[in-house]
Amino acid sequence: MIYGFLRDLEQSKFFSQVKPEGITRAPSAGGSHRTQFGLTLTLAGGPA
């Protein structure tokens, strides 16, 4: 799901640059997992 979200952001005309900052997966309460990710987005038409 995260990779699809990133792809959609990259194809958006609202952002000139999408830089993923890493994806991590860690155990969470109840035996499930938590996925965290970071992004740096540059708005189209903004400063480079």
C-alpha positions in Angstrom: 0.0 0.0 0.0 2.8 2.4 0.8 4.6 1.9 -2.5 1.3 2.6 -4.3 0.8 5.7 -2.3 4.4 6.9 -3.2 3.8 6.1 -6.9 0.6 8.2 -6.8 2.4 11.1 -5.2 5.1 10.9 -7.9 2.5 11.0 -10.6 0.7 14.0 -9.1 1.1 17.4 -10.7 1.1 18.9 -7.2 4.7 17.8 -6.4 7.8 18.3 -8.4 9.8 15.9 -6.3 9.0 13.0 -3.9 11.8 11.6 -1.8 11.1 8.5 0.4 13.0 8.7 3.6 12.8 5.0 4.4 10.3 2.4 5.4 10.5 0.4 8.6 8.4 -2.3 10.1 8.4 -3.1 13.8 6.4 -5.3 16.1 3.4 -3.7 17.8 1.1 -4.6 20.7 -1.1 -7.7 20.2 1.3 -9.4 17.8 0.6 -7.1 14.9 3.2 -4.9 13.1 3.5 -1.2 12.7 4.9 0.3 9.5 6.5 3.8 9.5 7.7 5.8 6.6 8.9 9.4 5.9 8.7 11.6 2.9 10.2 14.9 1.7 7.8 16.5 -0.8 8.6 19.6 -3.0 5.6 21.5 -4.2 5.4 22.1 -7.9 6.3 25.7 -8.7 8.0 26.2 -5.3 11.7 26.8 -4.6 14.1 24.0 -5.6 
